[in-house]
Amino acid sequence: MTYVAAETRYDSMPYRRVGRSGLKLPAISLGLWHNFGDDKPFETQRAILRRAFDLGVNHFDLANNYGPLAGSAETNFGRHLKDDFAPYRDELIISTKAGYNMWPGPFGEWGSRKYLLASLDQSLTRMGLDYVDIFYSHRPDPETPLEETMGALDQAVRSGKALYAGISSYTPEQTLEAARILKELGTPLLIHQPSYSMLNRWTENGSPNLYEALEQVGAGSIAFSPLAQGMLTDRYLDGVPKDSRAAQDKSLDEGMITAEKLDRVRGLNRIAEGRGQTLAQMAIAWILREQGKGSSVTSALVGASSVRQLEDTLSAINNLDFTADELDAIDEFAVESDINLWAQK
């Protein structure tokens, strides 16, 4: 059956300006890191994407290595785009990234101009697109000069293959330098995509911290893994389920889930219940809170394995406000828990 988007798709989702740019993102965006590879039913993927767009999620975030297999999420998304979303392309924000291993040899990962631009061409081919809206350097390269990596992002934008440039998992200091280089080249830094959650608060550390640095350069942010790879859901309230990511060693090591961390999760769950939210909904709402000095996260990037899970998560927008007492209570449990898998070594 031909897909026709809901006429009400923009009625309830809040949209937030990305830094000082002209772009806005939905408060909650959909990431295709998991659940859109060849190991997941195509019809389930289609149902999730359709429902997301009907509920106002017009930003779909990908990367060259998403799958499994690497590249398959982009290939599958390209099919969905052709079948369902081609008439709505001008309403969509589609992003992709390059930085992790994709092919053999010295030019198959990291941040060289050679790798980044070749990867972007491959991503566009897989998705059947002429351009992406945002192209990211997925991680900083300790061996390639930052000028080269940022130069590649600038070239991607100037070539028309990307509209905006972004970075992911860069420190505040690296972010300031990347923004300086891009500004000199004439392509402003649009956005940073860090991991961030109530159990992973590295972005709040330092002077300036990441959000202060982004405010300084006029860039926005989109937080990935806001549910701490699933820990900030009801999945782990009674221990580690056999079918969970942790038990299967998928982006979360079972050794990370200690009794102390589970006590924190249960404490947060009690606060969520008092707010009339699930733990996941409160975790998303907390990500989107105002952090002071004009700093706040532009969008929370979530995944979904089913339409039901997607709808539950998106319901977070129904209660985004916190009292000072609630934030103080959350801070008793929402402490750094050493689960940042993307920290620079």
CORZIGI-V80338 format. One record per run of one state. SS is the DSSP state (a for helix, b for strand, c for the rest). FROM is the first residue (numbers start at 0). TO is the last residue. If there is no record, write none. Layout:
ss=<SS/SS>
from=<FROM/FROM>
to=<TO/TO>
This chain:
ss=<c/b/c/b/c/b/c/a/c/b/c/a/c/b/c/a/c/b/c/a/c/b/c/a/c/b/c/b/c/b/c/b/c/a/c/a/c/b/c/a/c/a/c/a/c/a/c/a/c/b/c/b/c/b/c/a/c/a/c>
from=<0/14/17/23/26/27/31/41/54/58/61/71/91/92/98/112/127/131/137/145/158/161/168/171/185/188/193/194/195/196/197/199/200/201/204/209/217/219/224/227/230/233/236/253/256/258/275/278/287/289/290/295/296/298/302/306/318/323/333>
to=<13/16/22/25/26/30/40/53/57/60/70/90/91/97/111/126/130/136/144/157/160/167/170/184/187/192/193/194/195/196/198/199/200/203/208/216/218/223/226/229/232/235/252/255/257/274/277/286/288/289/294/295/297/301/305/317/322/332/344>
